[in-house]
Amino acid sequence: MSQNLDVSPAAIGIDIGKNSFHIVGQNQRGAIVLRQKWSRGQVEARLANLPPCRIGMEACVGAHHLSRTLKALGHDARLMPAKYVRPYSKGQKNDYRDAEAIAEAVQRPTMKFVATKTADQLDLQALHRVRERFVGQRTGIINQIRAFMLERGIAVRQGLRFLRAELPSILATRTDALSPRMLHILEDLSADWRRLDARIEDLSSEIEALARQDKGCERLMTVPGIGPIISSAMVAAIGTGDAFSKGRDFGAWLGPRQSLFAHSVRAGRLGRVGQGRAKALGPLRAQVVDRGCQEAPPPQRAGDCARQQARPHRLGGSSQRARLRVRQDQ
């Protein structure tokens, strides 16, 4: 009986590749009992014949699909960020060493895992990625149009809407500053701009329709400043948020800088770590809230006013010296 327990793997680490996967399995004592290289088609068939065990993988392309497949087979599939697996790698780096490090990391009781995304979450995330790419291309075209016009001495007020409103009149009237070749280039860039606007509008409408149908997005949109884009991006990234035990963990996932102050950890502004897209959407929500409301000074309590009136006025060093000189003169 003990020999069977030693032979059967209790934890398996899979180093995911394009066509071949490297597998390392460890028994309950930590000894390596499985060390093989499988093709993509062999992974599901061979793991189906193994007893249920914990299987670790790095959260990368294709990991969520494989995690859902292994969970359907009865295994405990876990995904981990690659930066948390790296400290467990020892020796020279190769695929088997990486799989061994994954098998070591997945057994740690304090390891932070990544929630497996559903197919709907991946579809919604794909829509956001495509829309983000189109927005970046549109920004590049706008900057290029401004640069070409500045080379001819034509400046337009900062802002997308101002350039969109003034560009047709500039192309029609400023033929003295713009050569025929430059006019043709700017017209082509303007056509690309309109095409990207149409694609972004279509994707935004599709994302908004999906957000209206999701209960998690509907709850998030009750928060001031959060609309369909931000709410759907959050749901696509974290789902129902079961991976976080409390709101503080979610705040740490966003990536604020932390500082130790008086034996307590305080969160500061967003740093370089954390989830990139969530950090990019966070300031947008703050801008919407700031534009919709005006800051009002906090109300003072009656006790605070009484203490301020009873407190003597503190004078600086220069005021004290001036008072002494007045007394000496008297």
Secondary structure, DSSP 4 states (H G I P E B T S, - for coil): -HHHHHHS-SEEEEE--SSEEEEEEE-TTS-EEEEEEEEHHHHHHHHHTSPP-EEEEES-TTHHHHHHHHHHTT-EEEEE-HHHHGGG--SS--HHHHHHHHHHHTT-TTPPPBPPPPHHHHHHHHHHHHHHHHHHHHHHHHHHHHHHHHHTT----SSHHHHHHHHHHHHHH-TTTS-HHHHHHHHHHHHHHHHHHHHHHHHHHHHHHHHHH-HHHHHHTTSTT--HHHHHHHHHHHTT-TT-SSHHHHHHHH-EEEEEETTEEEEEEE-SSS-HHHHHHHHHHHHHHHHHS---PPPPPHHHHHHHHHSPPPP-HHHHHHHHHHHHH-
